[in-house]
Amino acid sequence: MARDQTDQQPPPAQRSPVRGEPARVPLAMRPLGLWGTAMTARRNVLELIPAIATRQPIVSGTTGLRWHLVMDPASLRRILKVNRAGFAGG
């Protein structure tokens, strides 16, 4: 009697991870507000990244407090290395 394909696969712990496609998450298309942000963060914090951040080097907004999302490598270098003392995290 022939065996099914499922009988020949190793158990899940022994399978190699799927390769090719990176992890995906739907990005925020509109402001979520304080409650929406909290609920989204509980589900998956990556969903809080605004879709416009994939096209603009710096995105700013307000959700309770003012925030800035820096995506540009040159700007990140300037903030984190060159002008570190000028920022709250430095």
N, C-alpha and C positions, 0 to 999 in steps of 0.2 A: 504494500500500500504506500502511495506517495505521501510525503510529509508536506504540510502547508509551509508557506514562506515565513509565517510568524514563528513557527517552531525553530527555524534556523537562525533567528536573530539573537544576539547576546542580550542579557538583561539590561535594563536602562542604565544601571550604574557602570556598565562596561562599555557602553556606546561612546564613540567620540562625539564632541559637540558639533552641531551643524555649522558649516562654514559657508562663506559667500555673502550673505546679507547681514549688515550690521543691525543692531537693535534699533527699533523704530518706536516712536511715540507721537501721538497727535499733538502738535504745538498749539499754543493759545492763539486764537484768531481775534479775540476781543477781550477787553478788561473783565476780570472775573469778580471784582469786588472783594471785600474782606472775607465774607462767608464762603464764597466760591473758591477763593484762594486756599482757605483752610481745608475745605473738603477735597480739593484737587491734590493738595500736598499730602493728605492722608493716603490717597489712592496711589499717586505716582508723582513725585516732586519734579520730574523732568517735564511733565505736561505744563508746568508753569512758565517754561521758556516761551517768550512771544515769537511767533513765526517771523516777524519782521527782523528779529535778531540774526536771521540767516542772510539778510541782505544789507543791514546797516551795521557800521562798526561799533556804535554806542547807542544804547536804547535807555531811556529814562522813563520813570513812571511813579505813581503813588498808589500804595496799597497800605493805608494806615500811615506809613512813613515814606518819604522820598527815597527812591532807589535808582541805581544805575547798573546796567549790564554792559560790560565791555567785552567785545568779541574780537577786536582788532589786535593782532599780535604786537605791533609796534606800540600801540597805546598801553597794552598790558605791561610790556617791558618798562615803559616810562613810569607807570604807576607803581609797579612792584619793585623796581630796582633803582631807577634814577632819582625819582622824586618821592621816595618811600616815606620820608618824615612829614611830608605835606598832607598825608592822608590819615584818616582815623585809625586804620589798621596798622600803621607804621609805628 
